[in-house]
């Protein structure tokens, strides 16, 4: 079996170009995760960054801040799960 370094470099260049294409496509993805129905909403982009958080006044109980904390945590987890699923659906079939 002959190894041609030029073939390797051509293939590496194509792989790098494809990775850049996927990275740009991922940046355009977005999902919303929810906690407590729609009392807390967390928006996330394809870079797994939280881009927005909305908390309904109904989710805020000054006597029990742990309730709000749990709703935010649930919304973040929901957004993360949805983004992983979306990335898998969008890019899981690429080789």
C-alpha positions in Angstrom: 0.0 0.0 0.0 1.5 3.3 -1.1 1.0 6.4 1.0 0.8 9.7 -0.9 1.1 12.7 1.4 -0.5 14.9 -1.2 -3.7 12.8 -1.1 -3.7 13.2 2.7 -3.4 17.0 2.5 -6.2 17.2 -0.1 -8.5 15.1 2.2 -7.5 17.2 5.2 -8.3 20.4 3.4 -11.8 19.0 2.4 -12.4 17.9 6.0 -11.5 21.3 7.4 -13.7 23.1 4.8 -16.6 20.8 5.8 -16.0 21.4 9.5 -16.2 25.2 8.9 -19.4 24.7 7.0 -21.0 22.7 9.8 -19.7 25.2 12.4 -21.4 28.1 10.6 -24.6 26.1 10.2 -24.6 25.2 13.9 -24.3 28.9 14.8 -27.7 29.6 13.1 -29.5 26.9 15.2 -31.7 28.0 18.1 -34.1 26.3 20.5 -36.2 27.3 23.5 -36.4 25.2 26.7 -39.2 25.5 29.2 -39.6 25.0 33.0 -42.9 24.9 34.8 -44.9 24.8 31.5 -44.1 28.2 30.1 -43.3 30.0 33.4 -39.6 30.0 32.5 -38.1 30.0 29.0 -34.5 29.7 28.1 -33.3 30.3 24.5 -30.1 28.7 23.4 -28.0 28.9 20.2 -26.1 26.2 18.4 -22.9 27.1 20.3 -24.7 26.0 23.5 -24.9 29.6 24.7 -28.0 30.9 26.5 -29.1 33.9 24.5 -32.3 34.8 26.5 -34.1 34.1 29.7 -37.7 35.0 30.4 -39.3 34.4 33.8 -43.0 34.9 34.5 -43.9 36.8 37.7 -45.8 33.7 38.6 -42.6 31.8 38.9 -41.2 34.1 41.5 -42.0 33.4 45.1 -39.8 35.6 47.4 -40.6 33.1 50.2 -39.3 30.2 48.1 -36.5 31.1 45.8 -35.6 27.5 45.3 -38.8 27.0 43.2 -37.6 29.6 40.7 -34.1 28.1 40.7 -35.5 24.7 39.9 -37.7 26.1 37.1 -34.6 27.8 35.6 -32.6 24.7 35.9 -35.4 22.6 34.2 -35.6 25.2 31.3 -31.8 25.1 30.8 -31.8 21.3 30.8 -34.7 21.2 28.4 -33.0 23.7 26.0 -29.7 21.7 26.2 -31.5 18.4 25.4 -33.4 19.9 22.5 -30.2 21.4 21.1 -28.4 18.1 21.3 -31.3 16.4 19.5 -31.5 19.2 16.9 -27.7 18.9 16.2 -28.0 15.2 15.9 -30.9 15.5 13.4 -29.1 18.2 11.4 -25.6 16.8 11.3 -25.8 13.2 12.6 -25.9 11.7 9.1 -22.7 13.5 7.8 -19.5 11.6 7.5 
